[in-house]
Amino acid sequence: EEFRANISFMSHVAPKFKPICTELCKTIMDFLDEKYAVLNTDVRLEMVKGLILIRNKRGLSPDKLLPLLFRLFRCHDKNLRVLLYKHIVNDVKRMNNGKR
């Protein structure tokens, strides 16, 4: 529970500190990429939510986050896949909003 709270806190403040944000994102993304199958579902979901929060605050570029999110679709966690789907669709919509 405390670990998830720490992830949430760091995700909220990281975009204000660019060097920390870059390192935090890289660490979380590498960890998720390697250990997503054996992680506790709540911890995995909180890590993904943290990355999405940082992405929404423009602290992470979509070309770095989206490949990981697509790889996480392999996970057998329906709640995670629903979150991934919603974020990917909304992120692509937001990126294409000014193109018309």
C-alpha positions in Angstrom: 0.0 0.0 0.0 2.8 2.4 0.9 4.7 1.5 -2.3 1.6 2.4 -4.4 1.2 5.7 -2.6 4.9 6.5 -3.3 4.4 5.7 -7.0 1.4 8.0 -7.1 3.2 10.8 -5.3 6.2 10.6 -7.5 4.0 10.6 -10.6 2.3 13.7 -9.5 5.5 15.7 -8.8 7.9 14.2 -11.4 6.8 16.4 -14.3 8.0 19.5 -12.3 11.5 18.0 -12.2 12.6 17.0 -15.7 15.8 15.0 -14.8 13.9 13.0 -12.1 11.0 12.5 -14.4 13.1 11.1 -17.2 14.8 8.7 -14.9 11.6 7.7 -13.0 9.8 6.9 -16.3 12.7 4.9 -17.7 12.9 2.9 -14.4 9.2 2.2 -14.2 9.0 1.3 -17.9 11.9 -1.0 -17.8 10.6 -2.7 -14.7 7.1 -3.1 -16.2 8.5 -4.4 -19.5 10.5 -7.1 -17.7 8.3 -8.1 -14.8 4.7 -7.3 -15.8 3.6 -10.9 -15.7 4.7 -11.5 -12.1 3.7 -8.2 -10.5 0.8 -7.8 -8.2 -2.1 -6.5 -10.1 -2.6 -3.5 -7.9 1.0 -2.5 -8.1 1.1 -3.0 -11.9 -2.1 -0.9 -12.4 -0.7 1.9 -10.2 2.6 1.9 -12.1 0.7 2.2 -15.4 -1.6 4.9 -14.0 1.5 6.8 -12.9 3.0 6.7 -16.4 -0.3 7.8 -17.9 -0.4 10.7 -15.5 3.1 11.8 -16.4 2.2 11.4 -20.1 -1.0 13.5 -19.6 1.2 16.3 -18.0 3.5 16.2 -21.0 6.3 14.7 -19.0 6.7 11.7 -21.3 6.4 11.5 -25.1 4.0 9.1 -26.7 6.6 7.5 -28.8 8.2 6.2 -25.6 5.1 5.2 -23.8 2.8 3.7 -26.4 5.0 0.8 -27.4 5.1 -0.3 -23.8 1.4 0.0 -23.4 0.8 -2.1 -26.5 3.1 -4.8 -25.1 1.2 -4.8 -21.8 -1.9 -5.9 -23.7 -0.5 -9.4 -23.4 -1.2 -9.3 -19.7 -4.2 -11.3 -18.4 -5.6 -8.4 -16.4 -8.9 -7.2 -17.8 -8.9 -3.9 -15.7 -5.4 -3.1 -17.0 -6.4 -3.8 -20.6 -9.5 -1.6 -20.3 -7.3 1.3 -18.9 -4.7 0.8 -21.7 -7.3 0.8 -24.4 -9.0 4.0 -23.1 -5.7 5.8 -22.7 -4.3 4.8 -26.1 -7.5 5.9 -27.9 -7.8 9.2 -26.0 -4.1 9.9 -26.5 -4.2 9.3 -30.2 -7.3 11.5 -30.4 -5.6 14.3 -28.5 -2.5 14.1 -30.7 -4.6 14.3 -33.9 -6.9 17.1 -32.5 -5.0 20.0 -34.1 -4.4 18.2 -37.4 -7.8 18.9 -38.9 
